[in-house]
Amino acid sequence: MNLKVLEWSGVITANVYSLFVASNAGLEFLGFVLLFVSAISIGG
């Protein structure tokens, strides 16, 4: 169950990252931080 939570949180943060970058509102740094968190979550 815990692994599913990590996997889904990684997927959600990756989606939020793509929305931040696509919004073109200057949120690229926050987006890349979310991408890093996403990679760690999915890798965990």
mmCIF file of the N, C-alpha and C atoms, coordinates in Angstrom:
data_MODEL
# 
_entry.id   MODEL 
# 
loop_
_atom_site.group_PDB 
_atom_site.id 
_atom_site.type_symbol 
_atom_site.label_atom_id 
_atom_site.label_alt_id 
_atom_site.label_comp_id 
_atom_site.label_asym_id 
_atom_site.label_entity_id 
_atom_site.label_seq_id 
_atom_site.pdbx_PDB_ins_code 
_atom_site.Cartn_x 
_atom_site.Cartn_y 
_atom_site.Cartn_z 
_atom_site.occupancy 
_atom_site.B_iso_or_equiv 
_atom_site.pdbx_formal_charge 
_atom_site.auth_seq_id 
_atom_site.auth_comp_id 
_atom_site.auth_asym_id 
_atom_site.auth_atom_id 
_atom_site.pdbx_PDB_model_num 
ATOM 1   N N  . MET A 1 1  ? 0.827  -1.194 0.000   1.00 0.00 ? 1  MET A N  1 
ATOM 2   C CA . MET A 1 1  ? 0.000  0.000  0.000   1.00 0.00 ? 1  MET A CA 1 
ATOM 3   C C  . MET A 1 1  ? 0.873  1.260  0.000   1.00 0.00 ? 1  MET A C  1 
ATOM 4   N N  . ASN A 1 2  ? 1.945  1.247  0.777   1.00 0.00 ? 2  ASN A N  1 
ATOM 5   C CA . ASN A 1 2  ? 2.823  2.411  0.875   1.00 0.00 ? 2  ASN A CA 1 
ATOM 6   C C  . ASN A 1 2  ? 3.501  2.708  -0.459  1.00 0.00 ? 2  ASN A C  1 
ATOM 7   N N  . LEU A 1 3  ? 3.840  1.667  -1.215  1.00 0.00 ? 3  LEU A N  1 
ATOM 8   C CA . LEU A 1 3  ? 4.479  1.866  -2.513  1.00 0.00 ? 3  LEU A CA 1 
ATOM 9   C C  . LEU A 1 3  ? 3.514  2.495  -3.510  1.00 0.00 ? 3  LEU A C  1 
ATOM 10  N N  . LYS A 1 4  ? 2.234  2.149  -3.416  1.00 0.00 ? 4  LYS A N  1 
ATOM 11  C CA . LYS A 1 4  ? 1.242  2.760  -4.303  1.00 0.00 ? 4  LYS A CA 1 
ATOM 12  C C  . LYS A 1 4  ? 1.110  4.251  -4.019  1.00 0.00 ? 4  LYS A C  1 
ATOM 13  N N  . VAL A 1 5  ? 1.189  4.622  -2.741  1.00 0.00 ? 5  VAL A N  1 
ATOM 14  C CA . VAL A 1 5  ? 1.098  6.040  -2.382  1.00 0.00 ? 5  VAL A CA 1 
ATOM 15  C C  . VAL A 1 5  ? 2.277  6.803  -2.967  1.00 0.00 ? 5  VAL A C  1 
ATOM 16  N N  . LEU A 1 6  ? 3.478  6.238  -2.859  1.00 0.00 ? 6  LEU A N  1 
ATOM 17  C CA . LEU A 1 6  ? 4.659  6.878  -3.445  1.00 0.00 ? 6  LEU A CA 1 
ATOM 18  C C  . LEU A 1 6  ? 4.535  6.991  -4.964  1.00 0.00 ? 6  LEU A C  1 
ATOM 19  N N  . GLU A 1 7  ? 4.052  5.921  -5.582  1.00 0.00 ? 7  GLU A N  1 
ATOM 20  C CA . GLU A 1 7  ? 3.924  5.931  -7.037  1.00 0.00 ? 7  GLU A CA 1 
ATOM 21  C C  . GLU A 1 7  ? 2.915  6.982  -7.500  1.00 0.00 ? 7  GLU A C  1 
ATOM 22  N N  . TRP A 1 8  ? 1.777  7.030  -6.851  1.00 0.00 ? 8  TRP A N  1 
ATOM 23  C CA . TRP A 1 8  ? 0.747  7.988  -7.266  1.00 0.00 ? 8  TRP A CA 1 
ATOM 24  C C  . TRP A 1 8  ? 1.133  9.424  -6.930  1.00 0.00 ? 8  TRP A C  1 
ATOM 25  N N  . SER A 1 9  ? 1.824  9.625  -5.833  1.00 0.00 ? 9  SER A N  1 
ATOM 26  C CA . SER A 1 9  ? 2.278  10.988 -5.538  1.00 0.00 ? 9  SER A CA 1 
ATOM 27  C C  . SER A 1 9  ? 3.317  11.428 -6.564  1.00 0.00 ? 9  SER A C  1 
ATOM 28  N N  . GLY A 1 10 ? 4.129  10.507 -7.038  1.00 0.00 ? 10 GLY A N  1 
ATOM 29  C CA . GLY A 1 10 ? 5.085  10.823 -8.095  1.00 0.00 ? 10 GLY A CA 1 
ATOM 30  C C  . GLY A 1 10 ? 4.396  11.173 -9.399  1.00 0.00 ? 10 GLY A C  1 
ATOM 31  N N  . VAL A 1 11 ? 3.347  10.452 -9.724  1.00 0.00 ? 11 VAL A N  1 
ATOM 32  C CA . VAL A 1 11 ? 2.599  10.731 -10.953 1.00 0.00 ? 11 VAL A CA 1 
ATOM 33  C C  . VAL A 1 11 ? 1.906  12.086 -10.858 1.00 0.00 ? 11 VAL A C  1 
ATOM 34  N N  . ILE A 1 12 ? 1.333  12.390 -9.714  1.00 0.00 ? 12 ILE A N  1 
ATOM 35  C CA . ILE A 1 12 ? 0.625  13.663 -9.540  1.00 0.00 ? 12 ILE A CA 1 
ATOM 36  C C  . ILE A 1 12 ? 1.599  14.832 -9.600  1.00 0.00 ? 12 ILE A C  1 
ATOM 37  N N  . THR A 1 13 ? 2.745  14.708 -8.945  1.00 0.00 ? 13 THR A N  1 
ATOM 38  C CA . THR A 1 13 ? 3.711  15.800 -8.991  1.00 0.00 ? 13 THR A CA 1 
ATOM 39  C C  . THR A 1 13 ? 4.289  15.985 -10.395 1.00 0.00 ? 13 THR A C  1 
ATOM 40  N N  . ALA A 1 14 ? 4.426  14.904 -11.154 1.00 0.00 ? 14 ALA A N  1 
ATOM 41  C CA . ALA A 1 14 ? 4.891  15.034 -12.536 1.00 0.00 ? 14 ALA A CA 1 
ATOM 42  C C  . ALA A 1 14 ? 3.863  15.783 -13.375 1.00 0.00 ? 14 ALA A C  1 
ATOM 43  N N  . ASN A 1 15 ? 2.584  15.524 -13.138 1.00 0.00 ? 15 ASN A N  1 
ATOM 44  C CA . ASN A 1 15 ? 1.540  16.240 -13.867 1.00 0.00 ? 15 ASN A CA 1 
ATOM 45  C C  . ASN A 1 15 ? 1.515  17.717 -13.492 1.00 0.00 ? 15 ASN A C  1 
ATOM 46  N N  . VAL A 1 16 ? 1.693  18.020 -12.209 1.00 0.00 ? 16 VAL A N  1 
ATOM 47  C CA . VAL A 1 16 ? 1.722  19.414 -11.783 1.00 0.00 ? 16 VAL A CA 1 
ATOM 48  C C  . VAL A 1 16 ? 2.932  20.116 -12.380 1.00 0.00 ? 16 VAL A C  1 
ATOM 49  N N  . TYR A 1 17 ? 4.060  19.409 -12.453 1.00 0.00 ? 17 TYR A N  1 
ATOM 50  C CA . TYR A 1 17 ? 5.255  19.965 -13.102 1.00 0.00 ? 17 TYR A CA 1 
ATOM 51  C C  . TYR A 1 17 ? 4.960  20.364 -14.541 1.00 0.00 ? 17 TYR A C  1 
ATOM 52  N N  . SER A 1 18 ? 4.314  19.477 -15.271 1.00 0.00 ? 18 SER A N  1 
ATOM 53  C CA . SER A 1 18 ? 4.047  19.783 -16.678 1.00 0.00 ? 18 SER A CA 1 
ATOM 54  C C  . SER A 1 18 ? 3.080  20.951 -16.814 1.00 0.00 ? 18 SER A C  1 
ATOM 55  N N  . LEU A 1 19 ? 2.134  21.089 -15.897 1.00 0.00 ? 19 LEU A N  1 
ATOM 56  C CA . LEU A 1 19 ? 1.226  22.238 -15.933 1.00 0.00 ? 19 LEU A CA 1 
ATOM 57  C C  . LEU A 1 19 ? 1.964  23.533 -15.629 1.00 0.00 ? 19 LEU A C  1 
ATOM 58  N N  . PHE A 1 20 ? 2.886  23.504 -14.671 1.00 0.00 ? 20 PHE A N  1 
ATOM 59  C CA . PHE A 1 20 ? 3.655  24.703 -14.338 1.00 0.00 ? 20 PHE A CA 1 
ATOM 60  C C  . PHE A 1 20 ? 4.506  25.157 -15.516 1.00 0.00 ? 20 PHE A C  1 
ATOM 61  N N  . VAL A 1 21 ? 5.175  24.220 -16.167 1.00 0.00 ? 21 VAL A N  1 
ATOM 62  C CA . VAL A 1 21 ? 6.040  24.575 -17.287 1.00 0.00 ? 21 VAL A CA 1 
ATOM 63  C C  . VAL A 1 21 ? 5.196  25.041 -18.479 1.00 0.00 ? 21 VAL A C  1 
ATOM 64  N N  . ALA A 1 22 ? 4.071  24.376 -18.718 1.00 0.00 ? 22 ALA A N  1 
ATOM 65  C CA . ALA A 1 22 ? 3.215  24.743 -19.852 1.00 0.00 ? 22 ALA A CA 1 
ATOM 66  C C  . ALA A 1 22 ? 2.498  26.073 -19.627 1.00 0.00 ? 22 ALA A C  1 
ATOM 67  N N  . SER A 1 23 ? 2.309  26.472 -18.375 1.00 0.00 ? 23 SER A N  1 
ATOM 68  C CA . SER A 1 23 ? 1.590  27.720 -18.108 1.00 0.00 ? 23 SER A CA 1 
ATOM 69  C C  . SER A 1 23 ? 2.405  28.945 -18.494 1.00 0.00 ? 23 SER A C  1 
ATOM 70  N N  . ASN A 1 24 ? 3.735  28.772 -18.609 1.00 0.00 ? 24 ASN A N  1 
ATOM 71  C CA . ASN A 1 24 ? 4.631  29.850 -19.013 1.00 0.00 ? 24 ASN A CA 1 
ATOM 72  C C  . ASN A 1 24 ? 4.482  31.069 -18.103 1.00 0.00 ? 24 ASN A C  1 
ATOM 73  N N  . ALA A 1 25 ? 4.367  30.814 -16.807 1.00 0.00 ? 25 ALA A N  1 
ATOM 74  C CA . ALA A 1 25 ? 4.160  31.889 -15.832 1.00 0.00 ? 25 ALA A CA 1 
ATOM 75  C C  . ALA A 1 25 ? 5.386  32.094 -14.950 1.00 0.00 ? 25 ALA A C  1 
ATOM 76  N N  . GLY A 1 26 ? 6.546  31.605 -15.368 1.00 0.00 ? 26 GLY A N  1 
ATOM 77  C CA . GLY A 1 26 ? 7.758  31.783 -14.587 1.00 0.00 ? 26 GLY A CA 1 
ATOM 78  C C  . GLY A 1 26 ? 7.894  30.807 -13.438 1.00 0.00 ? 26 GLY A C  1 
ATOM 79  N N  . LEU A 1 27 ? 7.200  29.700 -13.508 1.00 0.00 ? 27 LEU A N  1 
ATOM 80  C CA . LEU A 1 27 ? 7.238  28.716 -12.424 1.00 0.00 ? 27 LEU A CA 1 
ATOM 81  C C  . LEU A 1 27 ? 8.126  27.520 -12.780 1.00 0.00 ? 27 LEU A C  1 
ATOM 82  N N  . GLU A 1 28 ? 9.098  27.749 -13.653 1.00 0.00 ? 28 GLU A N  1 
ATOM 83  C CA . GLU A 1 28 ? 9.928  26.635 -14.103 1.00 0.00 ? 28 GLU A CA 1 
ATOM 84  C C  . GLU A 1 28 ? 10.766 26.042 -12.968 1.00 0.00 ? 28 GLU A C  1 
ATOM 85  N N  . PHE A 1 29 ? 11.308 26.890 -12.104 1.00 0.00 ? 29 PHE A N  1 
ATOM 86  C CA . PHE A 1 29 ? 12.140 26.357 -11.012 1.00 0.00 ? 29 PHE A CA 1 
ATOM 87  C C  . PHE A 1 29 ? 11.311 25.473 -10.085 1.00 0.00 ? 29 PHE A C  1 
ATOM 88  N N  . LEU A 1 30 ? 10.135 25.950 -9.700  1.00 0.00 ? 30 LEU A N  1 
ATOM 89  C CA . LEU A 1 30 ? 9.254  25.137 -8.855  1.00 0.00 ? 30 LEU A CA 1 
ATOM 90  C C  . LEU A 1 30 ? 8.845  23.860 -9.583  1.00 0.00 ? 30 LEU A C  1 
ATOM 91  N N  . GLY A 1 31 ? 8.633  23.973 -10.874 1.00 0.00 ? 31 GLY A N  1 
ATOM 92  C CA . GLY A 1 31 ? 8.282  22.795 -11.662 1.00 0.00 ? 31 GLY A CA 1 
ATOM 93  C C  . GLY A 1 31 ? 9.384  21.755 -11.657 1.00 0.00 ? 31 GLY A C  1 
ATOM 94  N N  . PHE A 1 32 ? 10.635 22.206 -11.809 1.00 0.00 ? 32 PHE A N  1 
ATOM 95  C CA . PHE A 1 32 ? 11.743 21.249 -11.816 1.00 0.00 ? 32 PHE A CA 1 
ATOM 96  C C  . PHE A 1 32 ? 11.970 20.646 -10.432 1.00 0.00 ? 32 PHE A C  1 
ATOM 97  N N  . VAL A 1 33 ? 11.686 21.397 -9.382  1.00 0.00 ? 33 VAL A N  1 
ATOM 98  C CA . VAL A 1 33 ? 11.751 20.822 -8.033  1.00 0.00 ? 33 VAL A CA 1 
ATOM 99  C C  . VAL A 1 33 ? 10.698 19.721 -7.897  1.00 0.00 ? 33 VAL A C  1 
ATOM 100 N N  . LEU A 1 34 ? 9.501  19.983 -8.413  1.00 0.00 ? 34 LEU A N  1 
ATOM 101 C CA . LEU A 1 34 ? 8.453  18.960 -8.378  1.00 0.00 ? 34 LEU A CA 1 
ATOM 102 C C  . LEU A 1 34 ? 8.835  17.746 -9.221  1.00 0.00 ? 34 LEU A C  1 
ATOM 103 N N  . LEU A 1 35 ? 9.508  17.982 -10.337 1.00 0.00 ? 35 LEU A N  1 
ATOM 104 C CA . LEU A 1 35 ? 9.956  16.856 -11.154 1.00 0.00 ? 35 LEU A CA 1 
ATOM 105 C C  . LEU A 1 35 ? 10.972 15.999 -10.417 1.00 0.00 ? 35 LEU A C  1 
ATOM 106 N N  . PHE A 1 36 ? 11.857 16.650 -9.677  1.00 0.00 ? 36 PHE A N  1 
ATOM 107 C CA . PHE A 1 36 ? 12.845 15.925 -8.869  1.00 0.00 ? 36 PHE A CA 1 
ATOM 108 C C  . PHE A 1 36 ? 12.149 15.097 -7.781  1.00 0.00 ? 36 PHE A C  1 
ATOM 109 N N  . VAL A 1 37 ? 11.177 15.703 -7.100  1.00 0.00 ? 37 VAL A N  1 
ATOM 110 C CA . VAL A 1 37 ? 10.412 14.979 -6.078  1.00 0.00 ? 37 VAL A CA 1 
ATOM 111 C C  . VAL A 1 37 ? 9.662  13.817 -6.709  1.00 0.00 ? 37 VAL A C  1 
ATOM 112 N N  . SER A 1 38 ? 9.119  14.043 -7.891  1.00 0.00 ? 38 SER A N  1 
ATOM 113 C CA . SER A 1 38 ? 8.393  12.989 -8.601  1.00 0.00 ? 38 SER A CA 1 
ATOM 114 C C  . SER A 1 38 ? 9.311  11.806 -8.916  1.00 0.00 ? 38 SER A C  1 
ATOM 115 N N  . ALA A 1 39 ? 10.507 12.091 -9.403  1.00 0.00 ? 39 ALA A N  1 
ATOM 116 C CA . ALA A 1 39 ? 11.440 11.019 -9.740  1.00 0.00 ? 39 ALA A CA 1 
ATOM 117 C C  . ALA A 1 39 ? 11.832 10.216 -8.504  1.00 0.00 ? 39 ALA A C  1 
ATOM 118 N N  . ILE A 1 40 ? 12.030 10.897 -7.394  1.00 0.00 ? 40 ILE A N  1 
ATOM 119 C CA . ILE A 1 40 ? 12.376 10.195 -6.161  1.00 0.00 ? 40 ILE A CA 1 
ATOM 120 C C  . ILE A 1 40 ? 11.202 9.341  -5.674  1.00 0.00 ? 40 ILE A C  1 
ATOM 121 N N  . SER A 1 41 ? 9.997  9.885  -5.765  1.00 0.00 ? 41 SER A N  1 
ATOM 122 C CA . SER A 1 41 ? 8.818  9.140  -5.319  1.00 0.00 ? 41 SER A CA 1 
ATOM 123 C C  . SER A 1 41 ? 8.578  7.906  -6.152  1.00 0.00 ? 41 SER A C  1 
ATOM 124 N N  . ILE A 1 42 ? 8.669  8.056  -7.469  1.00 0.00 ? 42 ILE A N  1 
ATOM 125 C CA . ILE A 1 42 ? 8.438  6.905  -8.338  1.00 0.00 ? 42 ILE A CA 1 
ATOM 126 C C  . ILE A 1 42 ? 9.574  5.886  -8.173  1.00 0.00 ? 42 ILE A C  1 
ATOM 127 N N  . GLY A 1 43 ? 10.789 6.373  -8.013  1.00 0.00 ? 43 GLY A N  1 
ATOM 128 C CA . GLY A 1 43 ? 11.928 5.477  -7.812  1.00 0.00 ? 43 GLY A CA 1 
ATOM 129 C C  . GLY A 1 43 ? 11.881 4.731  -6.486  1.00 0.00 ? 43 GLY A C  1 
ATOM 130 N N  . GLY A 1 44 ? 11.220 5.341  -5.503  1.00 0.00 ? 44 GLY A N  1 
ATOM 131 C CA . GLY A 1 44 ? 11.126 4.717  -4.188  1.00 0.00 ? 44 GLY A CA 1 
ATOM 132 C C  . GLY A 1 44 ? 10.190 3.557  -4.191  1.00 0.00 ? 44 GLY A C  1 
# 
